[in-house]
Amino acid sequence: MKIVNVVCSAGRTGFYFDDQRAIKAGARHDGMFYIGEPITEKFRAVRQAGESISVMIVLEDGQVAYGDCAAVQYSGAGGRDPLFLAEEFIPVIEQYIKPTLVGREADDFRGLCKMMEAIQVEGKRLHTAIRYGVSQAILDAVARATGRMMCEVVADEYGCSVSESPIPIFTQSGDDRYTNSDKMIIKGAQVLPHALINHVDTKLGRNGELLADYVAWLRDRILENRAYAEYTPVMHMDVYGTIGVIFGNKNYTAMADYIEKLGELAKPFKIRIEGPMDCDSTREEQIEALAGLTAELDRRGCDVELVADEWCNTLEDIKLFADNKAGHMIQIKTPDLGGINNTIEAVLYCKEKGIGAYQGGTCNETDRSAQVCVHCAMATKPDQILAKPGMGVDEGYMIVYNEMNRIMAMRAAKKGV
């Protein structure tokens, strides 16, 4: 079935664009605003509304497939593509992608994505957000044109099988780590709470005491309020490199001592620590440091898992971290990888290497990008999937949970179960 048109519309995301450089330079909170001048190119304010582009592919029978282009909260930082503004990038899609897709058969997801990802403008690849959204629309178009679900297209083209059980959902709290944890416990989230431990003095503690207190509080909160004894969620704390700040990025003994303490405090629950250190210099140094700490914990028989995040943004990065056992689990930040075909390959590569796969993303996505990511996850079976978009817990969890259950219900109905 042929593609006959590509239509774009500007949209909003579930969170905001934040100028990370300005925040690190001292911009301070005032309610939901940041006070200060933006530093990163194209930002109008330190915090501004997140923008998206819906890409709608029209098929010759009138069906409309769609995906959403979106970029991470801290766009333009850490080597990422520049701020993603709908007004600027809709013309790019219309000029370069529309002519390439119109007239093509919607029958080969991988082939169409490969063609789309090869497009260059002035010698540069398309913005990651564009590749992200267009690939979603392509997947939906192939599914509609061939009478399959998106997860079935992925499974068929990548030689895997659609999961018959839910993928554990990971919810993130933002700064409201207490009230939002309560929401997660009520909802029965399987992985929680992220916690946003991104400041030593106010969130970690100079000796790690603030995070230790929070882990103990969360442990007790779950035990006191869980609806049933079998509810044993995994604690997953993102510490944004702060453990390395207080102990030293390569002081594996001191960091491991502290992380072991967190593991004991969390019991009877398992705990994961994301981003224990952040080596600002190079990717290779980050890999060396994280691999060293991973090996030290393994040597001790510690059951706390480390999660790679910083410097691990592209499919190439993910493969390097996995090859070097830098972490027990790797976050696959879906918008940063460009086309969702890269997310699919990243999950499958981690599984092949025996490394945990966390299909993540950003709070600054949309309901549609989250839904399509669920289909990719159901086909590739990562260890966990992020509830997104937003930081309110309920909305993101609802979108991911409901899409997952729709998939399972429809597939059961097809089988006559």
C-alpha positions as CSV (number, residue, x, y, z in Angstrom):
1,M,0.0,0.0,0.0
2,K,1.5,3.3,-1.1
3,I,2.1,6.5,0.9
4,V,0.3,9.3,-0.7
5,N,0.9,12.3,1.7
6,V,2.9,13.4,4.7
7,V,1.3,16.1,6.9
8,C,2.8,17.8,9.9
9,S,1.3,19.7,12.9
10,A,3.0,21.5,15.8
11,G,2.4,20.1,19.3
12,R,3.4,20.3,22.9
13,T,5.2,17.8,25.0
14,G,4.5,16.5,28.5
15,F,7.2,18.6,30.1
16,Y,9.7,21.4,29.3
17,F,12.9,22.3,27.6
18,D,15.5,23.4,30.3
19,D,18.7,25.1,29.6
20,Q,21.1,22.8,31.5
21,R,24.1,25.1,31.1
22,A,22.2,28.1,32.6
23,I,21.0,25.9,35.5
24,K,24.5,24.7,36.2
25,A,25.7,28.3,36.1
26,G,23.3,29.2,38.9
27,A,19.8,29.9,37.5
28,R,17.4,29.3,40.4
29,H,13.9,28.0,40.8
30,D,10.9,30.3,41.3
31,G,7.9,28.0,41.3
32,M,8.0,26.3,38.0
33,F,10.1,29.0,36.5
34,Y,13.9,29.5,36.5
35,I,15.3,33.0,37.2
36,G,18.2,33.9,35.1
37,E,19.3,34.4,31.5
38,P,19.5,31.5,29.0
39,I,22.9,30.5,27.8
40,T,22.4,27.7,25.3
41,E,21.7,28.8,21.7
42,K,18.0,29.3,20.7
43,F,16.6,29.2,24.2
44,R,14.3,32.2,24.9
45,A,14.2,31.4,28.7
46,V,16.0,29.0,31.0
47,R,12.8,27.0,31.0
48,Q,10.3,27.0,28.2
49,A,7.5,24.9,26.9
50,G,8.5,21.6,25.2
51,E,7.6,21.4,21.6
52,S,6.8,18.4,19.3
53,I,5.8,17.8,15.7
54,S,3.2,15.2,14.8
55,V,4.1,13.5,11.5
56,M,1.1,12.0,9.8
57,I,1.6,9.5,6.9
58,V,-1.5,9.2,4.7
59,L,-2.0,5.8,3.0
60,E,-3.8,5.3,-0.3
61,D,-6.8,3.7,1.4
62,G,-7.2,6.8,3.6
63,Q,-5.7,5.4,6.8
64,V,-3.5,7.9,8.7
65,A,-0.4,6.7,10.6
66,Y,1.4,9.0,12.9
67,G,4.3,9.5,15.2
68,D,5.6,12.4,17.3
69,C,9.0,14.1,17.0
70,A,10.3,15.0,20.4
71,A,13.6,15.8,22.1
72,V,14.9,15.5,25.6
73,Q,14.4,18.0,28.4
74,Y,18.1,19.1,28.3
75,S,18.2,19.7,24.6
76,G,21.3,21.3,23.2
77,A,23.5,20.0,26.1
78,G,26.1,17.3,26.3
79,G,26.7,17.2,22.5
80,R,23.0,16.7,21.7
81,D,21.3,18.3,18.7
82,P,20.1,21.9,19.1
83,L,16.8,23.0,20.7
84,F,13.9,21.4,18.8
85,L,11.4,24.0,17.7
86,A,8.4,23.1,15.6
87,E,8.4,26.3,13.5
88,E,12.0,25.6,12.4
89,F,11.8,21.9,11.7
90,I,8.4,21.4,10.0
91,P,9.8,22.9,6.8
92,V,12.7,20.5,7.0
93,I,10.3,17.5,7.1
94,E,8.2,18.9,4.3
95,Q,11.2,19.7,2.1
96,Y,13.4,16.6,2.6
97,I,11.3,13.7,4.0
98,K,7.9,14.2,2.4
99,P,9.3,13.8,-1.2
100,T,11.3,10.7,-0.2
101,L,8.3,8.9,1.4
102,V,5.4,9.8,-0.9
103,G,4.9,7.1,-3.6
104,R,6.8,4.5,-1.6
105,E,5.2,1.2,-0.5
106,A,4.6,1.0,3.2
107,D,5.8,-2.6,3.5
108,D,9.3,-2.5,5.0
109,F,9.9,-0.7,8.3
110,R,13.6,-1.3,8.5
111,G,14.2,-0.3,4.8
112,L,12.2,2.9,5.0
113,C,13.9,3.9,8.3
114,K,17.4,3.2,6.8
115,M,16.5,5.4,3.8
116,M,15.1,8.2,6.1
117,E,18.1,8.1,8.4
118,A,20.5,8.5,5.5
119,I,19.0,11.8,4.5
120,Q,21.4,14.7,5.0
121,V,20.9,18.5,5.0
122,E,23.9,20.6,4.3
123,G,26.1,17.6,5.1
124,K,24.5,16.8,8.4
125,R,22.1,14.1,9.5
126,L,18.5,15.1,10.3
127,H,17.9,16.2,13.9
128,T,17.5,13.2,16.2
129,A,13.9,14.4,17.1
130,I,12.9,14.3,13.4
131,R,14.3,10.8,12.9
132,Y,12.6,9.7,16.1
133,G,9.1,10.9,15.1
134,V,9.2,10.0,11.4
135,S,10.4,6.4,12.3
136,Q,7.4,6.1,14.6
137,A,5.0,7.1,11.8
138,I,6.7,4.7,9.4
139,L,6.2,1.8,11.9
140,D,2.6,2.7,12.3
141,A,2.2,3.0,8.5
142,V,3.7,-0.4,7.8
143,A,1.5,-1.9,10.6
144,R,-1.7,-0.4,9.1
145,A,-0.8,-1.2,5.5
146,T,-0.1,-4.9,6.4
147,G,-2.9,-5.5,8.9
148,R,-0.6,-6.0,11.9
149,M,0.1,-4.3,15.2
150,M,3.3,-2.2,15.5
151,C,4.8,-4.7,17.9
152,E,4.1,-7.5,15.4
153,V,5.9,-5.6,12.7
154,V,9.0,-5.2,14.9
155,A,8.9,-8.9,16.0
156,D,8.6,-10.1,12.4
157,E,11.4,-7.9,11.0
158,Y,13.8,-8.4,13.9
159,G,13.2,-12.1,14.5
160,C,11.8,-11.8,18.0
161,S,8.5,-12.5,19.6
162,V,5.9,-10.3,21.2
163,S,5.8,-10.6,25.0
164,E,2.7,-12.3,26.5
165,S,3.3,-10.6,29.9
166,P,3.8,-6.9,30.8
167,I,7.2,-5.2,30.8
168,P,8.0,-3.7,34.3
169,I,7.2,0.0,34.3
170,F,9.6,2.5,35.8
171,T,8.1,5.7,37.2
172,Q,10.0,8.9,37.9
173,S,9.2,11.4,40.7
174,G,11.0,14.5,39.8
175,D,11.8,16.6,42.9
176,D,8.5,15.7,44.5
177,R,10.0,12.4,45.6
178,Y,7.8,11.8,48.6
179,T,4.2,12.5,47.4
180,N,5.0,11.0,44.0
181,S,6.4,7.8,45.6
182,D,3.0,7.4,47.3
183,K,1.3,7.6,43.9
184,M,3.7,4.9,42.6
185,I,2.9,2.6,45.5
186,I,-0.8,3.1,45.1
187,K,-0.5,2.3,41.3
188,G,1.7,-0.7,41.9
189,A,4.6,0.6,39.8
190,Q,7.1,-2.2,39.4
191,V,10.2,0.1,39.5
192,L,10.4,3.4,41.4
193,P,11.0,6.3,42.1
194,H,14.0,7.8,40.2
195,A,14.1,10.5,42.9
196,L,16.2,13.1,41.1
197,I,19.2,13.1,43.4
198,N,21.1,15.7,41.5
199,H,22.6,17.9,44.3
200,V,25.0,16.9,47.0
201,D,24.1,19.3,49.8
202,T,20.3,19.1,49.6
203,K,19.6,15.6,48.2
204,L,22.6,13.2,48.7
205,G,24.4,14.6,51.8
206,R,28.1,15.2,52.2
207,N,28.4,11.7,53.6
208,G,25.5,10.3,51.6
209,E,23.2,10.5,54.6
210,L,20.3,12.2,53.0
211,L,19.9,9.5,50.3
212,A,20.3,6.8,52.9
213,D,17.5,8.3,54.9
214,Y,15.3,8.5,51.8
215,V,16.0,4.9,50.9
216,A,15.0,3.8,54.5
217,W,11.9,6.0,54.3
218,L,10.8,4.5,51.0
219,R,11.4,1.0,52.2
220,D,9.1,1.6,55.2
221,R,6.6,3.4,53.1
222,I,6.2,0.5,50.7
223,L,6.0,-2.1,53.6
224,E,3.4,0.0,55.4
225,N,1.2,0.8,52.4
226,R,1.5,-1.9,49.8
227,A,-1.8,-3.5,48.9
228,Y,-0.5,-7.1,49.0
229,A,2.6,-8.8,50.3
230,E,3.8,-10.0,46.9
231,Y,4.3,-6.3,45.8
232,T,8.1,-6.0,45.8
233,P,9.1,-3.2,43.5
234,V,12.7,-2.4,42.6
235,M,14.1,0.8,43.9
236,H,15.9,2.8,41.1
237,M,17.7,5.9,42.2
238,D,19.3,8.3,39.7
239,V,22.1,10.1,41.5
240,Y,23.4,12.2,38.6
241,G,27.1,11.5,39.5
242,T,26.8,12.8,43.0
243,I,28.2,9.7,44.6
244,G,31.4,10.2,42.6
245,V,31.5,13.9,43.7
246,I,31.7,13.0,47.4
247,F,33.9,9.9,47.2
248,G,35.9,10.4,44.0
249,N,34.9,9.1,40.5
250,K,37.5,6.3,40.7
251,N,37.5,5.6,44.4
252,Y,35.8,2.3,43.9
253,T,36.3,1.1,47.4
254,A,34.6,4.0,49.1
255,M,31.8,4.2,46.5
256,A,31.2,0.5,46.8
257,D,31.1,0.7,50.6
258,Y,28.4,3.3,50.4
259,I,26.4,1.6,47.7
260,E,26.5,-1.7,49.7
261,K,25.0,0.3,52.6
262,L,22.2,1.5,50.4
263,G,21.6,-2.1,49.3
264,E,21.2,-3.2,52.9
265,L,18.9,-0.3,53.8
266,A,16.6,-1.1,50.8
267,K,16.0,-4.8,51.9
268,P,13.8,-6.6,51.4
269,F,13.7,-4.7,48.1
270,K,16.3,-4.7,45.4
271,I,17.9,-1.3,44.5
272,R,19.6,0.1,41.3
273,I,21.8,3.2,41.2
274,E,21.8,5.1,38.0
275,G,24.8,7.4,37.2
276,P,26.9,6.9,40.3
277,M,29.7,9.0,38.8
278,D,29.8,11.6,35.9
279,C,33.3,11.9,34.3
280,D,33.1,15.2,32.5
281,S,36.1,14.6,30.3
282,T,35.4,11.8,27.9
283,R,33.2,8.8,27.1
284,E,36.1,6.5,27.5
285,E,36.9,7.8,31.0
286,Q,33.2,7.3,32.0
287,I,33.3,3.7,30.7
288,E,36.5,3.0,32.6
289,A,35.1,4.4,35.8
290,L,31.7,2.7,35.6
291,A,33.3,-0.6,34.6
292,G,35.6,-0.4,37.5
293,L,32.9,0.2,40.1
294,T,30.7,-2.5,38.5
295,A,33.6,-5.0,38.8
296,E,34.2,-4.0,42.4
297,L,30.5,-4.6,43.4
298,D,30.5,-7.9,41.5
299,R,33.7,-9.0,43.3
300,R,32.0,-8.4,46.6
301,G,28.9,-10.3,45.6
302,C,26.8,-7.1,46.1
303,D,23.3,-7.4,44.5
304,V,23.0,-3.6,43.9
305,E,22.9,-3.0,40.1
306,L,24.5,0.1,38.5
307,V,22.8,1.8,35.5
308,A,24.7,3.6,32.8
309,D,23.4,7.0,31.7
310,E,25.8,9.8,31.2
311,W,27.9,9.6,28.0
312,C,25.7,6.8,26.8
313,N,23.5,8.5,24.3
314,T,23.8,6.8,20.9
315,L,23.6,3.2,19.6
316,E,27.4,3.3,19.2
317,D,27.8,4.4,22.9
318,I,25.4,1.7,24.1
319,K,27.4,-1.0,22.4
320,L,30.6,0.3,23.9
321,F,29.2,0.4,27.4
322,A,27.8,-3.1,27.0
323,D,31.0,-4.5,25.5
324,N,33.0,-3.1,28.4
325,K,30.5,-4.2,31.1
326,A,30.2,-0.6,32.2
327,G,27.1,-1.0,34.4
328,H,24.7,-3.9,35.0
329,M,22.0,-2.1,33.0
330,I,22.0,0.6,30.3
331,Q,19.5,3.3,29.9
332,I,18.5,3.6,26.2
333,K,17.3,7.2,25.9
334,T,14.9,6.8,23.0
335,P,14.9,10.3,21.5
336,D,18.7,10.6,21.6
337,L,19.1,7.5,19.4
338,G,17.1,9.1,16.5
339,G,15.0,6.5,14.7
340,I,13.3,4.0,16.9
341,N,14.9,1.3,14.8
342,N,18.1,2.2,16.8
343,T,16.2,1.7,20.1
344,I,15.1,-1.7,18.9
345,E,18.7,-2.7,18.0
346,A,20.1,-1.3,21.3
347,V,17.7,-3.4,23.4
348,L,18.5,-6.5,21.4
349,Y,22.2,-5.8,21.6
350,C,22.2,-5.4,25.4
351,K,20.2,-8.7,25.8
352,E,22.7,-10.5,23.5
353,K,25.6,-9.2,25.7
354,G,23.8,-10.2,29.0
355,I,23.5,-6.5,30.1
356,G,20.2,-5.2,31.5
357,A,18.2,-3.1,29.0
358,Y,16.2,-0.1,30.3
359,Q,14.2,1.4,27.5
360,G,14.0,4.9,28.8
361,G,13.5,8.3,27.2
362,T,12.5,11.6,28.6
363,C,9.7,13.3,30.5
364,N,9.6,15.8,27.6
365,E,7.9,13.3,25.1
366,T,4.3,12.9,24.1
367,D,1.5,10.3,24.6
368,R,2.1,9.1,21.0
369,S,5.9,8.6,21.3
370,A,5.2,6.7,24.6
371,Q,2.7,4.4,22.9
372,V,4.9,3.5,20.0
373,C,7.8,2.9,22.5
374,V,5.5,0.4,24.3
375,H,5.1,-1.6,21.0
376,C,8.9,-1.7,20.6
377,A,9.3,-2.9,24.1
378,M,6.7,-5.6,23.8
379,A,8.6,-7.0,20.9
380,T,12.1,-6.7,22.2
381,K,11.4,-7.3,26.0
382,P,13.7,-4.9,27.8
383,D,14.0,-5.3,31.6
384,Q,12.0,-2.2,32.2
385,I,10.3,0.7,30.3
386,L,10.0,4.3,31.4
387,A,6.5,5.7,32.2
388,K,6.4,8.9,30.1
389,P,5.8,11.7,29.4
390,G,5.7,14.2,32.3
391,M,6.7,14.1,36.0
392,G,3.2,13.7,37.5
393,V,3.4,9.9,37.7
394,D,-0.3,9.2,37.1
395,E,-0.5,10.3,33.5
396,G,2.7,8.7,32.1
397,Y,2.1,5.4,34.0
398,M,-1.5,5.4,32.6
399,I,-0.4,5.8,29.0
400,V,2.3,3.1,29.1
401,Y,0.3,0.7,31.2
402,N,-2.9,1.0,29.1
403,E,-1.1,0.6,25.8
404,M,0.6,-2.5,27.1
405,N,-2.6,-4.0,28.2
406,R,-4.3,-3.2,24.9
407,I,-1.6,-5.1,23.0
408,M,-2.0,-8.1,25.2
409,A,-5.8,-8.1,25.0
410,M,-5.8,-7.7,21.2
411,R,-3.3,-10.5,20.7
412,A,-5.3,-12.8,23.0
413,A,-8.4,-12.0,21.1
414,K,-6.7,-12.8,17.8
415,K,-5.7,-16.2,19.2
416,G,-9.2,-16.8,20.5
417,V,-8.0,-17.0,24.1
